[in-house]
Amino acid sequence: MPNALARPEQPQSPATRFPLFAQAGRDAAALWLAGAPLSMADFRDMRLRSLLAGLGHFDDLAARTAEFNGAYAQRIGQAIVRKEVCHG
């Protein structure tokens, strides 16, 4: 009987593929939580635009954007659960 994996290999996650974008999303969320004067969505979009302006064009922009947005949302969600949110 050939060797078989107990479970199929997991595809590479976007966080593994785009760690810069994941970290940038978490960092942007931390800045927003510290008291940014913009809405959560406006601040996220502004930070992503700034990141992209500094890095140039990517063929897989949608995946990189999703990674940034997911990390941003996850960090803010963690802050809500931990009651760290200081925005009114």
DAURTA-V152126 format. One line per field, one symbol per residue. burial: + if it has 9 or more other C-alpha atoms within 8 Angstrom, else -. A space follows every 50 residues. Layout:
burial->???
//
This chain:
burial->-------------++--++-+++++++++++++--+------++--++-- ++-----------++-++++++++++--++--------
//
